[in-house]
Amino acid sequence: MPQVEKPQRAIERNEADMLVYPREYCSLDHPIERLWEEEFVCIVSASSSHARQPLTFERYVEAGHVVMQPPDSAPSFESWFLQRYGVSRKVEVTTYNFNSVAMLVANTERIATMHRRHARLAQLQQELILLPPRIDMPKMEQSLQWHKYRTQDQGLVWLRRLMHSGVQRMDAQS
């Protein structure tokens, strides 16, 4: 399901068994378990001027950006972080889907700031260059969250183990 502003409502209403969400958006009323930490990178088209020149902070801010904007207006983690510290970008394209960000950067002069894992996968399909962001961004902690009354639910215990195992396999392949 797409990212929403108050995800805990889904577990409180029994509409979802578990959430996979950045810790910053999780409710303090329910258990949170770290799934993985994620770094941010900038992606640019391999044919763009950004791939041929050093990406300075000024060039980063002045460039046209592709931004993932959740459908309910809650900012994505990277947008939230940049807004919090007063960095404004020239947003040329928004999308509500993380998977389309790279396609909207490919063969353009645009930049996007995204999760390293998504960026690596996107490189398999598009000619993209990964660059370090030009602002110190903290790592994002992707977390699991479930209703506090379902902590001992054997199905959720199994699913949490399965999720952690999948992350270990994913990280071993990269």
Secondary structure, 3 states (H helix, E strand, C coil): CCCCCCCHHHHHCCCCCCEEEEHHHCCCCCCEEEEEEECEEEEEECCCHHHHCCCCHHHHHHCEEEEECCCCCCCCHHHHHHHHCCCCCEEEEEECCHHHHHHHHCCCCCEEEEEHHHHHHHHCCCCEEEECCCCCCCCEEEEEECCHHHCCCHHHHHHHHHHHHHHHHHHHHC
